[in-house]
Amino acid sequence: MTVREDELKRKEGNHHAFPEPPNRHPGPGRNNKLCQENNDLAEKHKNLISNYDQRETKALKEKEFALFSLKTQKLERLCIALQDQRKTLYQKLQGSQQPGSNATVSTE
């Protein structure tokens, strides 16, 4: 037997006991696929952050609008109260200025 034949028989005999390990390095196709998957996930992440920011901005604007509306309603009520007070004071003033009227306007 030659050395080569002896070596082949030894490999064949040990092959079933010690199989060759699988290729641990991904091929170029696998690497490209992983890169594409990574890019897709990065894009999805970016979109999620953008959507979150948009929702937060919308919620903030809605809250600001609600506060603005509440302040406007308070100002409208105050304006109506001031108009009523002015009307009452004007009527008192007109009543005190009529000839023969003994009513005086109090300056409290």
Secondary structure as UniProt FT lines:
FT   HELIX           3..15
FT   TURN            16..17
FT   HELIX           28..97
FT   TURN            99..100
//
